[in-house]
Every structure is written in structure tokens, then in C-alpha cells.
Amino acid sequence: MLLRDDGYCFACGEHNQQGLHLTFTENPDHSITTHFTPERNHQGYQGVLHGGIISTLLDEVMAQAFIARQIPAVTAKIEVRFKKTVPLGLHLIATAQIGEEKTRLYTATAKLTNDSGTVYATAKALFSPLPKKK
């Protein structure tokens, strides 16, 4: 199955009006970073960022690390550890790195912090490589 980007990805799609509109930067250490400031329409409990949005941020930044390295892969398993509630209006930084290649799977890690480095959530995931285009 060939996966194509039509610009409607909830996390990064430029055409998705309800999406997060994330953009990504590759760092010198080959990690990937995105920035996001949650608003009221992203909340779970009053004034707190919804855990599903946190998971989306971490999953997407890890996926973008594979895209940057031109490794077509999709999330096979993700584990998110929520460390602190995230208040709305807080500037967040999500950063991810690709780990090692295991038997037919790759590992990746990510973290969600604020500008001062406080960690709000972490994730580790397994990514399944897609077949190469013919």
C-alpha cells in the first residue's frame, strides 16, 4: 500500500482547517523539533491540554524524524508517559530522535517540554518501515 500526503494530515496538513498546522526543523544532531501553543479548542479538562493532542504531537514529531531521513515508516506501537498537566497558552517544544533498527522495526523517542526545559510528556515508539517504491 502506497501512502500519500494530500495536505490534510491532522497534525501537519496545510489544507486541514481544524488541524494543528505543525512545522518541523531538523537539528544538527538529526533530531526533529516542532513548536506548538495549545488554545482552548485543544483542551480536555478546563484549562488543560487534552492528552490525545499531546500524544499526537509526540507521534507526529517522531514520524517526521523518519521523513527527514527518507525512511518511509508508520507507527506500529507508541507508549506515552504523561508527567505533568499542560496548561493552555504554554509554548511547547516537541523533539524526537530515531533510535536503533531492530528486527524489521525502528525505535524512536520524543519529549514535550516548555521553553525552560520542564518535561511534560515523553514517548517511545516502534515504527514499521514501508516497502520501497518500485
PyMOL CGO cylinders between C-alpha atoms (Angstrom):
from pymol import cmd
from pymol.cgo import CYLINDER

trace = [
    CYLINDER, 0.00, 0.00, 0.00, 1.41, 3.35, -1.04, 0.3, 1, 1, 1, 1, 1, 1,
    CYLINDER, 1.41, 3.35, -1.04, 0.75, 6.15, 1.45, 0.3, 1, 1, 1, 1, 1, 1,
    CYLINDER, 0.75, 6.15, 1.45, 0.40, 9.65, 0.03, 0.3, 1, 1, 1, 1, 1, 1,
    CYLINDER, 0.40, 9.65, 0.03, 0.25, 13.06, 1.69, 0.3, 1, 1, 1, 1, 1, 1,
    CYLINDER, 0.25, 13.06, 1.69, -2.67, 15.11, 0.38, 0.3, 1, 1, 1, 1, 1, 1,
    CYLINDER, -2.67, 15.11, 0.38, -2.17, 18.02, 2.81, 0.3, 1, 1, 1, 1, 1, 1,
    CYLINDER, -2.17, 18.02, 2.81, -5.00, 17.01, 5.18, 0.3, 1, 1, 1, 1, 1, 1,
    CYLINDER, -5.00, 17.01, 5.18, -2.96, 15.39, 7.95, 0.3, 1, 1, 1, 1, 1, 1,
    CYLINDER, -2.96, 15.39, 7.95, -4.48, 16.48, 11.28, 0.3, 1, 1, 1, 1, 1, 1,
    CYLINDER, -4.48, 16.48, 11.28, -1.05, 17.24, 12.70, 0.3, 1, 1, 1, 1, 1, 1,
    CYLINDER, -1.05, 17.24, 12.70, 0.77, 18.91, 9.81, 0.3, 1, 1, 1, 1, 1, 1,
    CYLINDER, 0.77, 18.91, 9.81, -1.63, 19.27, 6.89, 0.3, 1, 1, 1, 1, 1, 1,
    CYLINDER, -1.63, 19.27, 6.89, -1.66, 22.72, 5.37, 0.3, 1, 1, 1, 1, 1, 1,
    CYLINDER, -1.66, 22.72, 5.37, -5.19, 22.24, 3.98, 0.3, 1, 1, 1, 1, 1, 1,
    CYLINDER, -5.19, 22.24, 3.98, -6.79, 20.92, 7.17, 0.3, 1, 1, 1, 1, 1, 1,
    CYLINDER, -6.79, 20.92, 7.17, -8.55, 23.89, 8.74, 0.3, 1, 1, 1, 1, 1, 1,
    CYLINDER, -8.55, 23.89, 8.74, -9.11, 22.02, 12.03, 0.3, 1, 1, 1, 1, 1, 1,
    CYLINDER, -9.11, 22.02, 12.03, -5.55, 20.66, 12.13, 0.3, 1, 1, 1, 1, 1, 1,
    CYLINDER, -5.55, 20.66, 12.13, -2.58, 21.66, 14.27, 0.3, 1, 1, 1, 1, 1, 1,
    CYLINDER, -2.58, 21.66, 14.27, -0.53, 23.05, 11.33, 0.3, 1, 1, 1, 1, 1, 1,
    CYLINDER, -0.53, 23.05, 11.33, 2.77, 21.85, 12.77, 0.3, 1, 1, 1, 1, 1, 1,
    CYLINDER, 2.77, 21.85, 12.77, 6.03, 22.63, 11.00, 0.3, 1, 1, 1, 1, 1, 1,
    CYLINDER, 6.03, 22.63, 11.00, 9.32, 20.90, 11.70, 0.3, 1, 1, 1, 1, 1, 1,
    CYLINDER, 9.32, 20.90, 11.70, 13.01, 21.73, 11.98, 0.3, 1, 1, 1, 1, 1, 1,
    CYLINDER, 13.01, 21.73, 11.98, 15.88, 19.28, 11.67, 0.3, 1, 1, 1, 1, 1, 1,
    CYLINDER, 15.88, 19.28, 11.67, 18.57, 19.95, 14.25, 0.3, 1, 1, 1, 1, 1, 1,
    CYLINDER, 18.57, 19.95, 14.25, 22.35, 19.40, 13.83, 0.3, 1, 1, 1, 1, 1, 1,
    CYLINDER, 22.35, 19.40, 13.83, 22.10, 16.16, 15.87, 0.3, 1, 1, 1, 1, 1, 1,
    CYLINDER, 22.10, 16.16, 15.87, 19.43, 14.89, 13.39, 0.3, 1, 1, 1, 1, 1, 1,
    CYLINDER, 19.43, 14.89, 13.39, 16.64, 15.28, 15.94, 0.3, 1, 1, 1, 1, 1, 1,
    CYLINDER, 16.64, 15.28, 15.94, 13.43, 16.95, 14.79, 0.3, 1, 1, 1, 1, 1, 1,
    CYLINDER, 13.43, 16.95, 14.79, 11.63, 19.76, 16.61, 0.3, 1, 1, 1, 1, 1, 1,
    CYLINDER, 11.63, 19.76, 16.61, 8.21, 21.36, 16.37, 0.3, 1, 1, 1, 1, 1, 1,
    CYLINDER, 8.21, 21.36, 16.37, 6.62, 24.18, 18.37, 0.3, 1, 1, 1, 1, 1, 1,
    CYLINDER, 6.62, 24.18, 18.37, 3.01, 24.40, 19.49, 0.3, 1, 1, 1, 1, 1, 1,
    CYLINDER, 3.01, 24.40, 19.49, 0.95, 26.63, 21.78, 0.3, 1, 1, 1, 1, 1, 1,
    CYLINDER, 0.95, 26.63, 21.78, -2.35, 24.99, 22.79, 0.3, 1, 1, 1, 1, 1, 1,
    CYLINDER, -2.35, 24.99, 22.79, -5.55, 27.01, 22.78, 0.3, 1, 1, 1, 1, 1, 1,
    CYLINDER, -5.55, 27.01, 22.78, -8.95, 26.42, 24.36, 0.3, 1, 1, 1, 1, 1, 1,
    CYLINDER, -8.95, 26.42, 24.36, -10.16, 24.24, 21.48, 0.3, 1, 1, 1, 1, 1, 1,
    CYLINDER, -10.16, 24.24, 21.48, -7.33, 21.80, 22.37, 0.3, 1, 1, 1, 1, 1, 1,
    CYLINDER, -7.33, 21.80, 22.37, -8.35, 21.30, 25.99, 0.3, 1, 1, 1, 1, 1, 1,
    CYLINDER, -8.35, 21.30, 25.99, -9.51, 18.22, 27.85, 0.3, 1, 1, 1, 1, 1, 1,
    CYLINDER, -9.51, 18.22, 27.85, -10.30, 19.41, 31.35, 0.3, 1, 1, 1, 1, 1, 1,
    CYLINDER, -10.30, 19.41, 31.35, -10.78, 23.16, 31.74, 0.3, 1, 1, 1, 1, 1, 1,
    CYLINDER, -10.78, 23.16, 31.74, -7.51, 24.98, 31.06, 0.3, 1, 1, 1, 1, 1, 1,
    CYLINDER, -7.51, 24.98, 31.06, -5.54, 21.76, 30.41, 0.3, 1, 1, 1, 1, 1, 1,
    CYLINDER, -5.54, 21.76, 30.41, -4.29, 20.36, 27.09, 0.3, 1, 1, 1, 1, 1, 1,
    CYLINDER, -4.29, 20.36, 27.09, -6.04, 17.12, 26.05, 0.3, 1, 1, 1, 1, 1, 1,
    CYLINDER, -6.04, 17.12, 26.05, -3.87, 14.01, 26.34, 0.3, 1, 1, 1, 1, 1, 1,
    CYLINDER, -3.87, 14.01, 26.34, -4.78, 12.95, 22.80, 0.3, 1, 1, 1, 1, 1, 1,
    CYLINDER, -4.78, 12.95, 22.80, -3.26, 16.16, 21.44, 0.3, 1, 1, 1, 1, 1, 1,
    CYLINDER, -3.26, 16.16, 21.44, -0.11, 15.53, 23.49, 0.3, 1, 1, 1, 1, 1, 1,
    CYLINDER, -0.11, 15.53, 23.49, 0.08, 12.02, 22.03, 0.3, 1, 1, 1, 1, 1, 1,
    CYLINDER, 0.08, 12.02, 22.03, -0.45, 13.42, 18.54, 0.3, 1, 1, 1, 1, 1, 1,
    CYLINDER, -0.45, 13.42, 18.54, 2.37, 15.93, 18.96, 0.3, 1, 1, 1, 1, 1, 1,
    CYLINDER, 2.37, 15.93, 18.96, 4.79, 13.23, 20.11, 0.3, 1, 1, 1, 1, 1, 1,
    CYLINDER, 4.79, 13.23, 20.11, 3.74, 10.72, 17.44, 0.3, 1, 1, 1, 1, 1, 1,
    CYLINDER, 3.74, 10.72, 17.44, 3.98, 13.25, 14.64, 0.3, 1, 1, 1, 1, 1, 1,
    CYLINDER, 3.98, 13.25, 14.64, 7.39, 14.60, 15.60, 0.3, 1, 1, 1, 1, 1, 1,
    CYLINDER, 7.39, 14.60, 15.60, 8.72, 11.02, 15.68, 0.3, 1, 1, 1, 1, 1, 1,
    CYLINDER, 8.72, 11.02, 15.68, 7.17, 10.30, 12.26, 0.3, 1, 1, 1, 1, 1, 1,
    CYLINDER, 7.17, 10.30, 12.26, 8.77, 13.45, 10.89, 0.3, 1, 1, 1, 1, 1, 1,
    CYLINDER, 8.77, 13.45, 10.89, 12.18, 12.23, 12.08, 0.3, 1, 1, 1, 1, 1, 1,
    CYLINDER, 12.18, 12.23, 12.08, 11.77, 9.27, 9.71, 0.3, 1, 1, 1, 1, 1, 1,
    CYLINDER, 11.77, 9.27, 9.71, 10.57, 11.50, 6.89, 0.3, 1, 1, 1, 1, 1, 1,
    CYLINDER, 10.57, 11.50, 6.89, 13.62, 13.74, 7.32, 0.3, 1, 1, 1, 1, 1, 1,
    CYLINDER, 13.62, 13.74, 7.32, 15.88, 10.68, 6.99, 0.3, 1, 1, 1, 1, 1, 1,
    CYLINDER, 15.88, 10.68, 6.99, 13.89, 9.46, 3.96, 0.3, 1, 1, 1, 1, 1, 1,
    CYLINDER, 13.89, 9.46, 3.96, 12.81, 6.28, 5.76, 0.3, 1, 1, 1, 1, 1, 1,
    CYLINDER, 12.81, 6.28, 5.76, 9.17, 5.58, 4.91, 0.3, 1, 1, 1, 1, 1, 1,
    CYLINDER, 9.17, 5.58, 4.91, 7.67, 4.17, 8.12, 0.3, 1, 1, 1, 1, 1, 1,
    CYLINDER, 7.67, 4.17, 8.12, 4.46, 4.20, 10.15, 0.3, 1, 1, 1, 1, 1, 1,
    CYLINDER, 4.46, 4.20, 10.15, 3.83, 3.93, 13.87, 0.3, 1, 1, 1, 1, 1, 1,
    CYLINDER, 3.83, 3.93, 13.87, 3.46, 0.31, 14.99, 0.3, 1, 1, 1, 1, 1, 1,
    CYLINDER, 3.46, 0.31, 14.99, 3.34, 0.92, 18.74, 0.3, 1, 1, 1, 1, 1, 1,
    CYLINDER, 3.34, 0.92, 18.74, 3.55, 4.03, 20.91, 0.3, 1, 1, 1, 1, 1, 1,
    CYLINDER, 3.55, 4.03, 20.91, 3.81, 4.45, 24.66, 0.3, 1, 1, 1, 1, 1, 1,
    CYLINDER, 3.81, 4.45, 24.66, 3.25, 7.92, 26.12, 0.3, 1, 1, 1, 1, 1, 1,
    CYLINDER, 3.25, 7.92, 26.12, 4.18, 8.87, 29.66, 0.3, 1, 1, 1, 1, 1, 1,
    CYLINDER, 4.18, 8.87, 29.66, 2.30, 11.95, 30.91, 0.3, 1, 1, 1, 1, 1, 1,
    CYLINDER, 2.30, 11.95, 30.91, 4.42, 13.63, 33.59, 0.3, 1, 1, 1, 1, 1, 1,
    CYLINDER, 4.42, 13.63, 33.59, 2.57, 16.92, 34.24, 0.3, 1, 1, 1, 1, 1, 1,
    CYLINDER, 2.57, 16.92, 34.24, -0.64, 18.53, 33.08, 0.3, 1, 1, 1, 1, 1, 1,
    CYLINDER, -0.64, 18.53, 33.08, -0.05, 21.07, 30.33, 0.3, 1, 1, 1, 1, 1, 1,
    CYLINDER, -0.05, 21.07, 30.33, -1.76, 24.43, 30.80, 0.3, 1, 1, 1, 1, 1, 1,
    CYLINDER, -1.76, 24.43, 30.80, -3.28, 26.11, 27.78, 0.3, 1, 1, 1, 1, 1, 1,
    CYLINDER, -3.28, 26.11, 27.78, -1.32, 29.01, 26.33, 0.3, 1, 1, 1, 1, 1, 1,
    CYLINDER, -1.32, 29.01, 26.33, 2.07, 27.48, 27.19, 0.3, 1, 1, 1, 1, 1, 1,
    CYLINDER, 2.07, 27.48, 27.19, 4.64, 27.45, 24.38, 0.3, 1, 1, 1, 1, 1, 1,
    CYLINDER, 4.64, 27.45, 24.38, 5.63, 23.80, 23.88, 0.3, 1, 1, 1, 1, 1, 1,
    CYLINDER, 5.63, 23.80, 23.88, 8.55, 22.16, 22.14, 0.3, 1, 1, 1, 1, 1, 1,
    CYLINDER, 8.55, 22.16, 22.14, 8.33, 18.56, 20.93, 0.3, 1, 1, 1, 1, 1, 1,
    CYLINDER, 8.33, 18.56, 20.93, 11.59, 16.90, 19.96, 0.3, 1, 1, 1, 1, 1, 1,
    CYLINDER, 11.59, 16.90, 19.96, 12.20, 13.41, 18.58, 0.3, 1, 1, 1, 1, 1, 1,
    CYLINDER, 12.20, 13.41, 18.58, 15.05, 11.14, 17.57, 0.3, 1, 1, 1, 1, 1, 1,
    CYLINDER, 15.05, 11.14, 17.57, 15.27, 7.87, 15.74, 0.3, 1, 1, 1, 1, 1, 1,
    CYLINDER, 15.27, 7.87, 15.74, 16.85, 5.12, 17.79, 0.3, 1, 1, 1, 1, 1, 1,
    CYLINDER, 16.85, 5.12, 17.79, 18.08, 1.80, 16.52, 0.3, 1, 1, 1, 1, 1, 1,
    CYLINDER, 18.08, 1.80, 16.52, 16.78, -0.57, 13.90, 0.3, 1, 1, 1, 1, 1, 1,
    CYLINDER, 16.78, -0.57, 13.90, 15.54, -3.80, 15.42, 0.3, 1, 1, 1, 1, 1, 1,
    CYLINDER, 15.54, -3.80, 15.42, 14.21, -6.83, 13.61, 0.3, 1, 1, 1, 1, 1, 1,
    CYLINDER, 14.21, -6.83, 13.61, 12.03, -5.20, 10.92, 0.3, 1, 1, 1, 1, 1, 1,
    CYLINDER, 12.03, -5.20, 10.92, 11.22, -2.28, 13.25, 0.3, 1, 1, 1, 1, 1, 1,
    CYLINDER, 11.22, -2.28, 13.25, 12.82, 1.04, 14.17, 0.3, 1, 1, 1, 1, 1, 1,
    CYLINDER, 12.82, 1.04, 14.17, 12.72, 2.69, 17.58, 0.3, 1, 1, 1, 1, 1, 1,
    CYLINDER, 12.72, 2.69, 17.58, 12.13, 6.38, 18.25, 0.3, 1, 1, 1, 1, 1, 1,
    CYLINDER, 12.13, 6.38, 18.25, 11.78, 8.61, 21.30, 0.3, 1, 1, 1, 1, 1, 1,
    CYLINDER, 11.78, 8.61, 21.30, 10.23, 12.01, 21.87, 0.3, 1, 1, 1, 1, 1, 1,
    CYLINDER, 10.23, 12.01, 21.87, 9.67, 14.53, 24.63, 0.3, 1, 1, 1, 1, 1, 1,
    CYLINDER, 9.67, 14.53, 24.63, 7.41, 17.52, 25.17, 0.3, 1, 1, 1, 1, 1, 1,
    CYLINDER, 7.41, 17.52, 25.17, 8.90, 20.43, 27.08, 0.3, 1, 1, 1, 1, 1, 1,
    CYLINDER, 8.90, 20.43, 27.08, 8.41, 24.14, 27.66, 0.3, 1, 1, 1, 1, 1, 1,
    CYLINDER, 8.41, 24.14, 27.66, 10.97, 26.88, 26.96, 0.3, 1, 1, 1, 1, 1, 1,
    CYLINDER, 10.97, 26.88, 26.96, 12.73, 26.31, 30.29, 0.3, 1, 1, 1, 1, 1, 1,
    CYLINDER, 12.73, 26.31, 30.29, 13.09, 22.55, 29.70, 0.3, 1, 1, 1, 1, 1, 1,
    CYLINDER, 13.09, 22.55, 29.70, 10.37, 21.25, 32.02, 0.3, 1, 1, 1, 1, 1, 1,
    CYLINDER, 10.37, 21.25, 32.02, 9.30, 17.84, 30.68, 0.3, 1, 1, 1, 1, 1, 1,
    CYLINDER, 9.30, 17.84, 30.68, 5.53, 17.40, 30.39, 0.3, 1, 1, 1, 1, 1, 1,
    CYLINDER, 5.53, 17.40, 30.39, 5.43, 14.09, 28.50, 0.3, 1, 1, 1, 1, 1, 1,
    CYLINDER, 5.43, 14.09, 28.50, 7.71, 11.54, 26.87, 0.3, 1, 1, 1, 1, 1, 1,
    CYLINDER, 7.71, 11.54, 26.87, 7.10, 8.82, 24.32, 0.3, 1, 1, 1, 1, 1, 1,
    CYLINDER, 7.10, 8.82, 24.32, 8.81, 5.81, 22.92, 0.3, 1, 1, 1, 1, 1, 1,
    CYLINDER, 8.81, 5.81, 22.92, 7.62, 4.04, 19.82, 0.3, 1, 1, 1, 1, 1, 1,
    CYLINDER, 7.62, 4.04, 19.82, 8.23, 1.32, 17.31, 0.3, 1, 1, 1, 1, 1, 1,
    CYLINDER, 8.23, 1.32, 17.31, 7.93, 2.22, 13.64, 0.3, 1, 1, 1, 1, 1, 1,
    CYLINDER, 7.93, 2.22, 13.64, 7.37, -0.26, 10.85, 0.3, 1, 1, 1, 1, 1, 1,
    CYLINDER, 7.37, -0.26, 10.85, 9.19, 0.50, 7.58, 0.3, 1, 1, 1, 1, 1, 1,
    CYLINDER, 9.19, 0.50, 7.58, 7.07, 0.59, 4.45, 0.3, 1, 1, 1, 1, 1, 1,
    CYLINDER, 7.07, 0.59, 4.45, 8.05, -1.25, 1.28, 0.3, 1, 1, 1, 1, 1, 1,
    CYLINDER, 8.05, -1.25, 1.28, 10.27, 0.79, -1.02, 0.3, 1, 1, 1, 1, 1, 1,
    CYLINDER, 10.27, 0.79, -1.02, 8.63, 2.32, -4.09, 0.3, 1, 1, 1, 1, 1, 1,
    CYLINDER, 8.63, 2.32, -4.09, 9.22, 0.38, -7.30, 0.3, 1, 1, 1, 1, 1, 1,
]
cmd.load_cgo(trace, "trace")
